Amino acid sequence: MTDMSVTIGGLTLANPVMPASGTFAEGLGEAMDLNRLGALVTKTITRELRTGNPLPRVAEVVGGMLNAIGIPSKGVPYMLEHTIPLYRTWSPPLVVSISAPTAEGFASLAAEISVPGVAAIEANISCPNIEEDGKAFAMRAGSTETVVRLMRAATSLPLWVKLTPNTGEIADVARAAEAAGADALVVANTILAMSIDLQTFKPRLGNVMGGLSGPAVKPIVLRQVFQCARAVGVPVIGCGGISTAADAAEYMLAGAAAVQVGTATFVNASAMLDVIDGLDRFCEARGLPRVADLTGALKHEEADEEDLSWVATTT
């Protein structure tokens, strides 16, 4: 029997599989045993009430789906009075995902959510920052450092920071988050994309653009997990296009200590359980006593500069 436990940013989880924020709600407990998951991750909460983006909010595309949900939220009081007590009925640790439009807003929300029953905070800094002309906090190292530092001062709970894939500086951003006090990094959120209806000539999302998720994004985010895991010393949680145990194993070999499953759950309600069981079999077949032994076990050799000299002669 494989030891499936992993340690992520201050928490010991029974296994490395959990839901991605926004793709999971307590109603899923009617379709699967939530106690088998490594952790429970809530939909992102904001302080204010939010109705979300205009319809349509979801569109299927080749290899995945687009969504522009817009983070609808019932607000903090509802979370404290109803959602957190309900999640206490299950055994996995509860990770609350939070979002705010300013760094100070993130900090105050982190403090307000730091209550009994919450095991960790996942800071969704891949959302717009009104202090940076609407650019996501996690697009730049400087804004990442600022928001994470303020949150770190506001809560003693383990702080997981969710990064955006929509940046060319993801390793620098990861290092900034770690330096500011992040206990773990979630890599990554959806990739900005769009689709057009050729019958109506209109965007297929009411918000025009949205986030691409599903199998299509996996090679991109897998690369980003590899980059971030080499750049930081804190655990990295892989998130992007994971549908099977094989997907999860790839992420762990690239350096992820755990994984989050999102879009696959919409297709198969028990996808996360299939990933857990599949990882157990994968390790057993290869004689690995612990699933944690997969993390960073990718076999590769760094290319020497001389090995790349041919590039200059062919361009």
Residue, then its C-alpha position, 0 to 999 in steps of 0.5 A: m500500500t502506497d503512503m499517499s500523504v503529502t505535506i503542503g504549506g503547513l498542512t499534512l494531507a491524506n493524499p495530494v488531490m484536491p479540487a480547484s477553486g470554482t469547480f467545487a461545492e458542497g453539493l458534490g458530496e452527494a455524488m462522491d465521498l468528500n472525506r477521501l480528498g486531500a483537501l477541500v478548496t472553496k469557490t473564491i470568496t469576496r468581501e462584497l456581494r457579487t452577481g458575476n458576469p453577464l450570460p453566457r458565462v461558459a462555452e465549450v471549445v476543442g480540448g476544454m472550456l471557456n468560462a467568464i463566471g466573474i466570481p459571484s459571491k455571497g460575501v463574508p458573513y454568509m461564508l462565516e455563518h453557513t459555508i465554513p460550519l458546513y464544511r466542518t462535517w467533512s474531515p479533509p482540511l478546508v482551504v478558503s479561496i479569497s479575492a480582492p481588488t486591492a492589496e489592502g483588501f486582500a490583507s483585511l479579508a485574509a484576517e477576517i477569514s482566519v477563523p476556526g475551521v479554516a486550515a489555510i487560505e488560498a489567495n487568488i492573486s490572478c485577479p485584476n488589481i485596480e491599483e495597477d490599471g486592472k492588471a492581475f497582481a500575479m502578472r508582475a513580481g512587484s505587485t505580487e510581493t506587495v499583496v503577499r507581504l500584506m496578507r502574511a502580516a494579516t494572518s498566521l494561517p498557511l498562505w497558498v498563493k494562486l498564480t496566473p499563467n498569463t505572464g512571461e515572468i512566472a518564475d520571478v513572480a513565484r520567487a517574489a511570492e515566496a520571499a514575501g511569505a507564501d507557504a505554497l504556490v498554486v500554478a496556475n489559473t486559467i489562460l485568457a482566451m476567447s471564441i466567436d460564434l460564426q452563426t451570430f458573429k458574436p463572442r461566445l461569452g457575454n464578457v467577450m474574453g474568459g479563461l481557458s481550462g481543460p486538457a488544452v492548457k496542460p502542456i503550458v501549465l506543466r511547463q510553468v510548474f516545472q519553472c516555478a518548482r525549480a525557482v522556489g523552495v516552497p511546495v508547488i500545487g499543479c493545476g491545469g488540465i488534470s483529468t487522469a492519474a497520468d496527468a497528475a503524475e506528470y505534474m508531480l514529476a515536474g515538481a508539483a507536491a500536489v494537484q488540483v482537479g477542476t474542469a474534469t469534475f464537470v465531465n466526471a463527478s468522481a474524477m478526483l477519486d479516480v486520480i487518487d486511486g490511479l496514483d496509488r496504482f501508479c506508485e505501486a506498479r513502480g515500487l514507489p513506497r510514497v506518492a511524495d517520491l514522485t515530486g521532482a523526480l523528472k529525469h533530464e539533463e541541462a543542455d550545455e551552451e555548446d549543444l545549442s550552438w547549431v541554433a545560431t547557424t540555422t537562423 
